[in-house]
Amino acid sequence: MFLKNKDSIEKIAKLSGFSIFEVPKEIEQSEIIPNAVRITPNEKNNINTEKIKEIQSLIRNKQNDDLIVLAQQAELMTEEAANAFLKALEEPNDKIHFVFLTSQLSQILPTIKSRAQIYYLPKEQKIADPPKMDSKSKDEARAYISATPEQLIEIADKINKIKEGKREKALELVRNAIELAYKSYFITGNEKLLLKLEKLLKTEAALMANGNIKLQLVANML
């Protein structure tokens, strides 16, 4: 599910035993739920089993009040630590709420993601009063969202033939599609749009990282 702003994260976290929030890189994760018990990367830039062991005794204690255990940059958790975390999840305590924050959801193990409620926080500038699309841009964005694999190739080929500013044009298309899909989801509640939004956000990130334009416009949307 997509969130409108980061202020709702703590409230949502307290309604779930385990939730993952994908947030934009520019958001400072340490400012989210400041009163949480935090798991942070070590000096080797990973979250290892020692970090998980630090909270295990806390998890076993009876809690009278809600306690949020939050992992920052959760994509840096090692596989061994992730497995230890899964075992911690098997110790029920309805007052303890686990939260993962990440800007790279794709880097988190599928076994972890399958146990969580997943939420997405789009970049604020995409939500707050985005520039209005003209009818042509809206039609192009709509066509991109609903394109078949063959149509995706045609769209990517057309942009790839632009002599100057092809990356800017590709980003414009993708960002318009994100805006359109995001608004459509809140109007219709169609969960299929969430899958499209995840793919669109991945495409935008790849284009911004100078990924091959044609490849990213097509492959990420399949």
C-alpha positions in Angstrom: 0.0 0.0 0.0 1.1 3.5 -0.7 1.3 6.2 2.0 0.7 9.9 1.7 3.4 11.0 4.2 5.8 9.6 6.7 3.8 10.8 9.7 1.5 7.8 9.3 4.3 5.2 9.7 4.2 4.9 13.5 0.5 4.6 13.6 0.5 1.9 11.0 3.4 0.1 12.6 1.4 -0.3 15.9 -1.4 -2.1 14.0 1.0 -4.8 12.7 3.3 -7.3 14.1 5.8 -6.8 11.3 5.8 -4.1 8.6 8.2 -3.0 5.9 8.3 0.6 4.7 10.2 1.5 1.5 11.1 5.1 1.7 13.0 7.5 -0.6 16.7 7.7 -0.1 16.5 11.4 0.7 14.4 10.8 3.8 16.5 10.5 7.0 15.5 7.2 8.5 16.7 8.1 12.0 13.9 10.7 12.2 11.2 8.1 11.6 9.6 6.8 14.9 12.4 8.4 17.0 11.3 6.6 20.2 11.7 3.1 18.7 14.3 0.6 19.8 16.7 0.8 16.8 18.8 -1.8 14.9 21.4 0.1 12.8 24.2 -1.1 10.5 27.6 -1.6 12.2 31.0 -0.3 11.2 31.2 -2.9 8.4 27.9 -1.5 7.0 25.8 -4.5 7.7 23.3 -5.8 10.2 24.6 -9.0 11.6 23.4 -11.7 14.1 24.9 -9.7 17.0 22.5 -6.9 16.3 19.6 -9.4 16.4 20.8 -11.0 19.6 20.8 -7.6 21.3 17.0 -7.4 21.0 16.1 -11.1 21.7 16.0 -10.8 25.5 13.9 -7.7 25.1 11.5 -9.6 22.9 11.1 -12.3 25.4 10.2 -9.9 28.2 6.5 -9.2 28.8 5.5 -5.8 27.5 2.7 -3.8 29.0 3.0 -1.0 26.5 3.5 -1.0 22.7 7.2 -1.3 21.8 8.5 -0.7 18.2 11.7 -2.4 17.2 13.0 -0.7 14.1 15.7 -1.7 11.6 17.2 1.1 9.6 18.6 0.3 6.2 17.2 -3.2 6.6 18.5 -4.2 3.1 21.9 -4.4 4.8 20.9 -7.3 7.0 22.9 -10.4 6.3 21.2 -13.6 5.4 22.3 -15.2 8.7 20.8 -12.3 10.6 17.6 -12.4 8.6 17.2 -16.1 9.5 17.7 -15.2 13.2 15.1 -12.4 12.8 12.6 -14.9 11.4 13.0 -17.0 14.5 12.4 -14.0 16.7 9.1 -13.4 14.8 8.0 -16.8 15.9 8.0 -15.7 19.6 4.5 -14.0 19.7 4.1 -10.8 21.7 1.3 -8.6 20.7 2.9 -5.5 22.2 6.0 -5.7 20.1 6.0 -4.4 16.6 8.8 -4.9 14.2 9.5 -2.3 11.5 12.0 -2.4 8.6 12.9 0.8 6.8 14.6 0.5 3.4 15.2 2.4 0.3 15.9 -0.9 -1.6 13.0 -3.2 -1.0 14.3 -5.6 -3.8 17.4 -6.3 -1.7 15.4 -7.8 1.2 15.0 -11.6 1.2 11.7 -12.9 -0.1 11.3 -15.0 3.0 11.3 -11.8 5.1 9.0 -9.9 2.8 6.5 -12.7 2.7 6.0 -12.3 6.5 5.4 -8.6 6.4 2.8 -6.0 5.5 4.6 -3.8 2.9 4.1 -0.1 2.4 5.6 2.5 0.0 6.3 6.1 0.6 6.7 7.9 -2.7 8.9 11.0 -3.0 7.1 14.0 -1.5 7.4 16.2 -4.5 5.5 13.7 -6.6 2.5 14.0 -4.3 2.5 17.6 -3.3 1.0 19.7 -6.1 2.8 18.0 -9.1 2.8 20.0 -12.4 -0.3 19.4 -14.5 0.0 17.1 -17.4 -1.3 18.1 -20.8 -3.6 15.7 -22.6 -0.8 14.3 -24.7 1.4 13.6 -21.8 -1.4 11.9 -20.0 -2.2 9.7 -23.0 1.4 8.7 -23.3 1.6 7.9 -19.6 -1.6 5.8 -19.7 -0.3 4.0 -22.8 2.9 3.1 -21.0 1.2 1.8 -17.9 -1.1 -0.5 -19.9 1.4 -1.5 -22.7 2.0 -5.0 -23.8 5.6 -6.2 -24.1 5.5 -5.4 -27.8 4.1 -2.0 -27.2 6.8 -1.4 -24.5 9.5 -2.0 -27.1 7.8 0.4 -29.5 7.6 3.1 -26.8 11.3 2.6 -25.8 12.5 2.6 -29.4 10.7 5.9 -30.1 12.4 7.5 -27.1 15.7 5.9 -27.8 15.8 7.5 -31.3 15.7 11.0 -29.8 19.0 12.7 -30.5 19.2 14.9 -27.5 17.4 14.7 -24.1 16.3 11.1 -24.4 16.9 10.3 -20.7 15.0 13.4 -19.7 12.1 12.3 -21.9 12.2 8.8 -20.5 12.1 10.2 -17.0 9.3 12.5 -17.8 7.2 9.6 -19.2 7.9 7.4 -16.2 7.2 10.2 -13.7 3.9 11.1 -15.4 3.0 7.4 -15.3 3.8 7.3 -11.6 1.6 10.3 -10.9 -1.2 8.9 -13.0 -1.1 5.4 -11.4 -0.8 6.8 -7.9 -3.9 9.0 -8.3 -5.8 6.2 -10.0 -5.0 3.9 -7.1 -6.4 6.3 -4.5 -9.5 6.8 -6.6 -10.2 3.2 -7.5 -8.4 1.1 -4.8 -7.3 -1.3 -7.6 -4.4 -3.2 -6.0 -3.1 -4.1 -9.5 -1.9 -0.5 -9.7 0.3 -1.1 -6.7 2.3 -3.6 -8.7 2.6 -1.1 -11.6 3.7 1.6 -9.2 6.5 -0.6 -7.8 7.7 -1.3 -11.3 7.5 2.4 -12.3 9.5 3.4 -9.2 12.1 0.8 -10.0 12.3 2.1 -13.6 12.7 5.7 -12.4 15.5 4.7 -10.0 17.3 2.8 -12.8 17.1 5.6 -15.2 18.4 8.1 -12.6 21.3 5.7 -12.0 22.1 6.0 -15.8 20.8 2.6 -16.7 20.3 1.7 -20.3 17.3 3.7 -21.4 15.6 1.1 -23.7 16.4 -1.8 -21.4 15.0 -0.1 -18.3 11.9 1.2 -19.9 11.0 -2.3 -21.1 12.5 -4.9 -18.6 11.3 -3.3 -15.4 7.7 -3.1 -16.6 7.4 -6.8 -17.6 
